[in-house]
Amino acid sequence: DLESVTAHSCVFERLAVSCEPTLGKKEPFLGVLLEYDKDKKEQPAVSVKAASSKAGSAKGISFIGAGSYAQSNLLPNLPDKNKYPRRGVATNTGTTSQRVADKFEFSFSTDDTGKILADEDTGTIFIATRHDSHAKFVLQALRAKKNVYVEKPLCLTGDELVEIEDTYNEAGGSCQLMVGFNRRFAPLVVDIKKQLTDSPMAVVYRVNAGAIAADSWIQDGDIGGGRIIGEVCHFIDLITYLTGSLPVQVYASATNDPGGLDDVVSINIEFANGAIGTVHYLANGARDLPKENIEVFQNGCTWVIDDFRRSTWYAKGGKPEVHKGMSQNKGQSEMMKAFVLSIGKDGKPAITFDEIKAVTAATLAAVTSIRNRAPVRLV
């Protein structure tokens, strides 16, 4: 007897909206009944026309992919929907697309990415799918004259990077391309960046990454690209931002691993301005150790960031100066604001394409260096 154990019912097709008030209550209940509309036919994407504007400009915003990261860090930080209309959401299943579209007030949902790419009122596309599809969707979006935000990594291979560069250049700067390198926008990082000069610099970035099962899609070279391509790009980008220069050579080594996961690695990077950076990415550390520690050395001074919760500045002969945030902040909100500014009228890139290209190339080079046991020259 369902009635004896069911306290509430929710409409499955509008799960986020219809169940949110119920699940938010503190009253106890044994069960929630999900009601399906058996007679409902799949609805085509419905367009709500917005004011016309030039191709690639800041018209509406659409999403291809809307998983847990997008729902936690991207969608909640979207700009005012009156200034940037929320157009469409495409995921693998129509049910997920509809749920996300309802919750975040998009005009339509679909399981057909072609409807997103063809939508004339979409000026910007966010790509938050699995890693192996990033390059494909970036290329399709650029060819459709859309601004593009793509979660890291930009791509998985050198051939994909070359094709993206060619396509971006063919657009002639009419579209913005942004990769979700959020850490460079973290307030503690930005504050330290203001203190740095052009003098020689060294950066050490230690990442207590933790283990991920060998059968995870992230570890699959064809789908996730492995952990270096899938995540280490974040840390190479942050060092690139701090040094204010592009990487020119990479030498990486990994511990012996019969499984070939290469997730206990040390990556040494040389930059065009003479700076050096090291990423220690370690999957074999203690769980209780905070994940990320960054140390910047220059002119007799050192700046340390502890897991994006606080920073300590050690100046010449002075007392260490501690800066704390209200909570851990890896810059997701600030990154979204910077990207929105870049897609506005005459906006400048939040991250230059030269940086995006160089960081991606350096990340791919780290994998090659480990495989060949030799440094890789980038330029």
Secondary structure as GFF3:
##gff-version 3
##sequence-region A 1 379
A	DSSP	three_ten_helix	2	4	.	.	.	ID=ss1
A	DSSP	beta_strand	8	11	.	.	.	ID=ss2
A	DSSP	three_ten_helix	12	14	.	.	.	ID=ss3
A	DSSP	alpha_helix	15	23	.	.	.	ID=ss4
A	DSSP	beta_strand	32	35	.	.	.	ID=ss5
A	DSSP	beta_strand	60	64	.	.	.	ID=ss6
A	DSSP	alpha_helix	68	69	.	.	.	ID=ss7
A	DSSP	pi_helix	70	74	.	.	.	ID=ss8
A	DSSP	three_ten_helix	75	77	.	.	.	ID=ss9
A	DSSP	beta_strand	86	90	.	.	.	ID=ss10
A	DSSP	alpha_helix	94	104	.	.	.	ID=ss11
A	DSSP	beta_strand	108	110	.	.	.	ID=ss12
A	DSSP	alpha_helix	113	118	.	.	.	ID=ss13
A	DSSP	beta_strand	122	127	.	.	.	ID=ss14
A	DSSP	three_ten_helix	131	133	.	.	.	ID=ss15
A	DSSP	alpha_helix	134	143	.	.	.	ID=ss16
A	DSSP	beta_strand	147	150	.	.	.	ID=ss17
A	DSSP	alpha_helix	158	170	.	.	.	ID=ss18
A	DSSP	beta_strand	177	179	.	.	.	ID=ss19
A	DSSP	three_ten_helix	182	185	.	.	.	ID=ss20
A	DSSP	alpha_helix	187	193	.	.	.	ID=ss21
A	DSSP	beta_strand	202	208	.	.	.	ID=ss22
A	DSSP	three_ten_helix	217	219	.	.	.	ID=ss23
A	DSSP	alpha_helix	226	227	.	.	.	ID=ss24
A	DSSP	pi_helix	228	232	.	.	.	ID=ss25
A	DSSP	alpha_helix	233	243	.	.	.	ID=ss26
A	DSSP	beta_strand	247	254	.	.	.	ID=ss27
A	DSSP	beta_strand	264	271	.	.	.	ID=ss28
A	DSSP	beta_strand	276	282	.	.	.	ID=ss29
A	DSSP	beta_strand	292	298	.	.	.	ID=ss30
A	DSSP	beta_strand	301	306	.	.	.	ID=ss31
A	DSSP	beta_strand	310	314	.	.	.	ID=ss32
A	DSSP	beta_strand	321	324	.	.	.	ID=ss33
A	DSSP	alpha_helix	332	342	.	.	.	ID=ss34
A	DSSP	alpha_helix	353	372	.	.	.	ID=ss35
A	DSSP	beta_strand	376	377	.	.	.	ID=ss36
###
